[in-house]
Amino acid sequence: MKTMYTLCRYAAAFLLLLYGFAKLNGAQFTVLDSQLDRPMREVSGFWLTWYYFGYSLFYGNLIGLVQVSGGVLLMFRRTTLLATCILLGVVGNIILIN
């Protein structure tokens, strides 16, 4: 049971680090030029949301930094509770948006 808990914690940390660095590098919240050229009524909700959250560079970087720091804290047993508290808002936001 303890091994499974540790594996799940490391897997979550890996995914948070992966997506956090993607946000910091600009790989997420980037809208394709082909979507920007289309009239607003023809753009899907996904691309509208992506554009909205990518509009503010500060917001994307903040979310990325929180994900990276939470992922690092999640890797250590002593800081798991702190990481969970920090990531609760970010992960909740991601779930609500999706």
Buried (B, 14 or more C-beta within 10 A) or exposed (E): EEEEEEEEBEEBBEEBBEBBBBBBEEEBBEBEEEBEEEEEEEBEEEBEEBBEBBEEEEBBBEBBEBBBBBBBBBBEEEBBEBBBEBBEEBBEEEEEEE
